[in-house]
Amino acid sequence: VELSADAVQDARKNAEANGVDNAEFRCGKAEDLMDQVISSVGKSKCIAIVDPPRAGLHINVLSALRGCGGLQHLIYVSCNPTSWVQDAERLCRPSSKRYPGKPFRPVRAVPVDLFPHTDHCELVVEMMR
C-alpha cells in the first residue's frame, strides 16, 4: 500500500520484470485500505513489509496487522526510533480487544546508514510470531 500512484506502477513493473507473481501493490492510505488487504489474504500465510512515515503506523494498521492470523513474518523499516518503540510496544504486547491476535517478537534489528555524515539512521527490524 503506497500513496504514490507512480511508485505503485513502478513496483508492479519491477515485480513483472523480476518474475515476482506473489506480491500485491495498492495505491492509497494504509489506514483506509488495510482491512481490504487483510481480508484478501484471509488465513493464508504471508509476509508484510511496512515502512511508515516518521509518526509511525496508524492505529488501524497496527490493529489489522495484529489481527491477521496468516501474518507470521513482519519486516518493519523505521526512520524514527521514537515511533518504532511505540509501534513495537503495540505489536509485541499481549492480546487485547484493540490488539487482537498473537503478539510479534523482534528477531533481528539492523541499522542502515543511508545518510552518511548525519545523525540519521534507518532501522530494519525482523519480527515473527
GITAHU-V388165 format. One line per field, one symbol per residue. psi: psi as a letter, one per 30 degrees, with the letter a starting at -180 (. if undefined). A space follows every 10 residues. Layout:
# GITAHU-V388165
psi = ???
This chain:
# GITAHU-V388165
psi = kkejeeeeee eeeeeefggj ghlkkkkake fefeeeeeef ebgkklkkkk illefakkee eeeeeefjef jfkkkkjkgj eeeeeeeeee ffllkleeil lkllkkekkj kjjfikglfk klkkkkkl.
